[in-house]
């Protein structure tokens, strides 16, 4: 049975099914699923024609892809179908169901299902629990992907392989996971945050505590304000400080700005001195300014350093930095005098200096620059990051395209810093 390319259930629903003459015998309404040797398989298609339902056995399907679905038999040989609770149907019984972990915590919702042809059978290989599945069902997946590309991003796939799913049975109320913690940690932090935002408090805390520290640090930034506070209150200070130290300074500053002064002071006193100073510096700026948006994590070297040495130093220095787009060049007073891209540095001779390859026509902003001005400059000059400089030209931090995305695509998790 030919299945061409990547197939999702939502792409096939309502497609006409043609008989050997090319006449339409009905439109695809649902799939009957049975247990396979390793994965669930489609045993029949349910077609709708003039408000009546028909069952087309999988063995009678000829072509099966995004564009054409055909039958090897004519309409008069297709059996009528009466809905039965004994059957397991994809649309009726699986789509939109909650997936729960071993403790009964609602984890994610099934937005779509991926099919794959294996040994002439249509197998259910994964469930889509991400934004792609939602957009695909709305018929705007490609538009969504194109929008993400405008900002140098790819629309993420969030698929749970079927080997994480417990065997399915008719009369489903929920779908269970076999290895919940592994699955959750494999999701994007924004999706993990979405799960935690939606479940009851105790369950959300339990899910968060099960994350590894790095994933927890990325997830905490994405949580809704009230949920974030409740989770911090539920953690001991050692766990909290470990997570805060793993967060970029700008995200840590956003977090602390939402907590009470006593809690903020306690956390700042529990983390390393350098981390605390970076966060306090950012807290001093208004939220909707370059200073409030910037991160103090960047890489800067002197102009006389050779490219070969800069590359070796970069391999060490970049480990502790979330995002690196450019190498900044500063003088002995930390004034910004140039910038070079990673590409230009890697393509240059190792014996030339950064001064030889740096760009000196710089686009910069001051800490008090309004966020809209920063966004306009990044867009106008096609930048991935823009330096924030002080009154003497000293490099204070950078605002990245990711920070601007938070402005252009605000989410419920976007922070509001109290002044």
Buried (B, 14 or more C-beta within 10 A) or exposed (E): BEBEEEBBBBBBBEBBBBBEEEEEBBBBBBBBBEEBEEBBBBBBBBBBBEEEBBBBBBEBBBBBBBEBBBBBBEBEEBEEBEEEEEBBBBBBBBBEBBBBBEEEBBBBBBBBBBBBBBEEBBBBBBBBBBBBBBBBBEEEBEEBBEBBEEBEEEBBEBBBEBEBBEEBEEEBEEBBBEEBBEBBBBBBBBBBBBBBBBBEEEBBBBBBEBBEEEBBBBBBBBBBBEBBBBBBEBBEEEBBBBBBBBBBBBBBBBBBBBBEEEBBEBBBEBBEEEBBEBBBBBBEBBBBBBBBBBBBBBBBBBBEBBBBEBBEBBEEBBEEEBBBBBBBBBBEEBBBBBBBBBEBBEEBEEEEBBBBBBEEEBEBBBBEBEBEEBBEBBBEEEBBBBBBBBEEBBBBBBBBBBBBBBBEEEEEBBBEBEE
